[in-house]
């Protein structure tokens, strides 16, 4: 993941590379002591993108609104149509969820050869990436802690709509001691979907996935397949059926992925599958 996503936090001009912790949902977390008007969270990627899932360990309880800016033509340009699923009652980062946005239709994205050429980022040696910066209009709770920034296409609520038998404490305990949810399996399912799309030459980067809701159903079936596999031979038929559903869900005529590296879905990208990326 370090090859296609880097995460930098600027704390009053002092930069910390959070990539190792926040690119891996399995380990690590970081406190984000964000102070308004002096701090920024930067995300650099191999291709333009329009959303990120943020997994939160300790939530923010202060009223705040997120703003997204895109590095374009040597300036930070405000993104538009921001939808923040982490916000609860006007408090950003109050729950885990997706933050999504759109590029200003009159602007675009610029790839910078070196991170030190991006606005106020002083970190050097992060090459050939597109950048956004996130900021909030108020200081966040000082103990706000993030666990992961990346991709997640499904959740337990959606899973139980298809597989109500998995909403069972005994099954969770049989799968792993102390397990209370299937959150880890949802992250693994997203990774598997991305790998499968790459194997089929439908994408070269996870950042081409713009319409994440398009992958809800295959993610649900992949989660179920993994769970039934972990439960042993007694659930082998359930596993096979979930795998069949997953395979069928990925046999789509179109995938709503970005083919021209602009982080916007054109009409053709909404209706045509492809195995190439135009630049």
N, C-alpha and C positions, 0 to 999 in steps of 0.2 A: 504493500500500500504506500510505502514511502516514495515509490517511483511515480505515483499518479496523484498523491494528495499530501500537502504539507500544511500544518496548522501552526501559526505564530501568534502569540499574545504579546502585545506591547503594553507594558505597565508603566505609564508616564515616560515613555521613550525607552525603557529597558525591556528588551525582547527576550522571550522564552520560546523555545521550540517545543510544542506540545504534541508533535506528530506521533512519537512512539507510543504515548499513552492513549491518545484519542483516536488513533486509527485502528485500534484493536479492542473490540468489545469484550474480550475474554479477560484482560488484565488492565490494571491501571485506572487512575482517575486524577483529575486536576482541579484544584480550587481556582475559580475565576473571580478574583477580587476587583471587579470592574468598577471604575470611577468615571462618571460622566465627564465628557469634554477633555479627557486626557488619555483614555485607554481605547484600544481597538483589538478586535480578533480578526486575523487574516487567514483566509483559506486559499491556497494555491493548488491548481489542478492541471492535468495534462490536456484537458479539453474544457470548453465552457460548460456550465451546468445551471440548473434552475431550482434545485432544492437540496436539502440535507436533513437527515434524521438526527436529532440530538437526544442522546440518552443521558438523563440527569440523575445523579445520586442524591444530592442535597438541593432542594428546590429554592428558587428565589421567592420571597414574599413581599417584595417592594413593587409598587406600581411603576411600570416601565414599558416602553414600546421599542421594538427593534427597528433599525434602519439598515438597509443593504446598499452598498456602493460597489460598482464594477469598474475595474481599471481599464480605461479606454482612451487612446490617443493622448497619453501622458496626463490624464486627469481622472479623478474619481467621479463617476457618474451615478446618480441615484437610480436604483432599480425601481420598478413600478409594480403595482398589484401584489404587494407583499401579503402573504397569508401565514400567520404564525400560530401553529397548532400547539405550541408550548405555552401560549398565553392563557391565563385563567383570570377572569374578572379584571383585565387590564394589567396583569402582572406577567411579564415575559419570563420564560424559563421556569414557570411554576409547575410544569409537568413535562415529561418526555413527549416528543412529537416532531413533526416535520415543519420546517420553515421553507416556504417556496416563494418564488418571485418571478418577474418577467423583465427582460431587457427593454429599456426604452427603445421604441421602434425607430427612432432617428439616430440611435447610437449603436454600439456593438461591443466587442471584446478585443483587447490587444494582448498578444503573447509577448512576454518580456524575456529576453535572453538570460538576464541575471536578476535575481530578486532585489538587489540593491538599486536597480533602476526603477523600482515601483514606488512612486510617491515617497512615503515616509518610512518604508521598510529599510532598515540598515543591514539586516542579515544578508550575507553574500553567499554565493555558491549554490543557490537553488535555481536551477536553470530551466528555461523554456516552459514557463507555466503561465496560466491565466489566473488572475487574482480577484477576489472580492474582499471587502472588509465589512465587518459587522460592528455596529455601535448601538447603544441604547440611550434614550433621552433622560435617563436617571441612573444614579449609581445603584448597582444591584446589592442584594444581601451579601455581606463580606464572605460568608461561608458557602456561597453557591458553588456546587461541585459538579463537573461534567465527567461522564464516563466514556462517551463514544460519540463521534461525529461521522456519519456515513450513510448506509442504506438499510432500510427495513421496510418490507412491503406488506406485512400482515401483523396481526396481533391476536391475543387470546380470544377476544370477543368475536372476531370474524371466524377463527378456528372452530369455536364451539357452535357456530351457526351451521357448519358443515359436519362437524364431528362432535356432537354433544356428549358422547361417551368419554371424551378426553377431559371433560370438566369434572374430574373426579380426584379427590385427595388421595385415595388409595392407589390409583394408577400413578399419580405423580410420585408418591412415596416408593412405589415399586420401581420406577424409572431411576430415581436417585434420592438418597437420604436427604431430607430437609427441603426437597423441591416444592415450591409453592406456585410456580407458573412455568410457561414454556417460552419465556423471553429469549433465552439463549438459542433455542431451536429456530425462532423466527429470524434471528440474525444469520444463522448458518444457512437457512433456506435462501435468504437474499444472496449470500455469497455463491451458493450453488447455481442459482438462476443466472447470475452474472457469468459464471464459468461456462454454463451451457450455451449462453448466447454467444460467447466468444468462440467456443468450440465450433459452433455452427456458422461462424464468420458473419454474424449479424451485427456485432459491435466489436470495437477494438478497445473500448474503455467503458467503465461503468457510468461515466459522466454523459454518455449519449442517451441514457435512460432519462427521459423528461416526464413522461406520463406514468408515474410510479403506480397509480391505481390500476393500470393495465395488467400489473403482475400480481395483484392480490390473490386471485384464484390459484394460479400455479404455486404461489408461496404457501398457501394454506395446505395444499395437497402434499407438498414437499415436507412441511412440518409434520403432518400426520404420518407420512411414510417413515420419517426418522424415529418418531415416537414408537410406532408399532414395531419397528426393527429392534429398538432398545428393550422392548417388553418380552422378546423371546419368541419361541416357536408357536406358542398358543395364539399369537396374533399375526402369524405369517400370512394368512389370507387377507386380513385387513391391510397389511403392508403392501401386498401385491395390488390390491384394489386401489389404494392411495397412489401407488406408483403409476398405475394405468391412467388415473385421473390427471396426475401431474404431466405425464407425457402428452396426453390429449390437450391439456390446457396450453402447452407450448407449441402445438401444431396450429399456429395462427397464420392468417393471411397477411397480417401486418402487425408491427410491433411498436409503432409510435416512438421511434428512436431518431436521434439527431444525426443527419447525414452530412450536413455542411458546416458543422462547428459554429453555430450561431446561438445555440441554447433556446431556439424557438422552433416549434413544430409548424411546418408549412402544410398545406393541404396534401401535397404529394407524400410527405413524411407520415401523415396520418393514415394513408391508405395503401402504401406500397412497401413490401418487405425488400430488404437489400442486403448485400454482403460486402458493401464497400462504403468508404467515407470520402466524400469530396471535400476539397479544401479550397 
